[in-house]
Amino acid sequence: MASSISLLLALSLLFISSDLYVAAVRSNVPLVKDLSWNFHHSSCPNLETIVRKHLKKVFKEDVGQAAGLLRLHFHDCFVQGCDGSVLLDGSASGPSEQQAPPNLSLRSKAFEIIDDLRKLVDDKCGRVVSCADLTAIAARDAVHLSGGPDYEVPLGRRDGLNFATTEATLANLPAPSSNADAILASLATKNLDATDVVALSGGHTIGISHCSSFSDRLYPTEDPTMDEDFAKDLKYNCPPNSNNTTDQDVRTPNLFDNNYFVDLIFRQGLFTSDQDLFTNKKTREIVKSFALDQKLFFEKFVNAMTKMGQLSVLVGNQGEIRANCSLRNSDNHSYLKSNAADSDEPKSEL
């Protein structure tokens, strides 16, 4: 029943947001050189309208895709920066980031949605917006159209020419079994502090997880930090060796709100990496503050997303703007053929 109510509320937000306009929040986080809030205002003035209009249609059909797009952006930025490298297919040089264990559960539909946005934007503006920028905008709209804050996204990223190795991907994406200390240490290397870490973890307020990602907390013995009734419910849905999935937020699984933190206080966090944020003294008070104050959570989440969205970005003449988000332009035979015949793109955008 709770999931049904949450779904109805989430879908209603899609219609409400069509009629009401509230100015997007702009974070006070400093911008990386060559990124700007209005980077595409001249080259593609309707960029964000095009993206949001399409995503409203997508989420109306399946609101669960919002979590997939948000997670895609996270997994892109944490590995070798927000360069769209997670979108690349593998090549003779090795397997793509998508084939690394942490990324095997990324939704295939999320990649399709980015490809669709690539085509829609190109049709209206030409090839002037990178796949990395499209992924960042889509993540923001996934948050907002699920009930979360609307915020401005600094733009001007370029697409990377290479994907990370499996080893690098594993090293930069903390596992669900990681404790808070491990996550804090990992993300500190990316200049994200404890407040950022807890706020970004709040992205788990939407989406689903495979049972295998937390089965070690159920079998062979229950994790004592997990609420017993919660564990019982999970065991019912997730018997040993199950391929089932479950909601990450038991209260409002399809709404982007602060109930994820309420879950943690009631010992109903799904992953060790979730629940230990409340157990650990370094992050417990932050969890409590977000559980009590959704506005505060939204503010800190926007700041953390703005920070994360600028990790090791390529700008200026670095990288490229891919014609196909899954292929480097040098590997895209269709692009090379059409570009050789007649390219309308300004040289500064190549």
Summary of the structure (lengths in Angstrom):
residues: 350
radius of gyration: 20.0
end to end distance: 51.7
largest distance: 66.1
contacts: 1152
relative contact order: 0.17
helix: 54%
strand: 5%
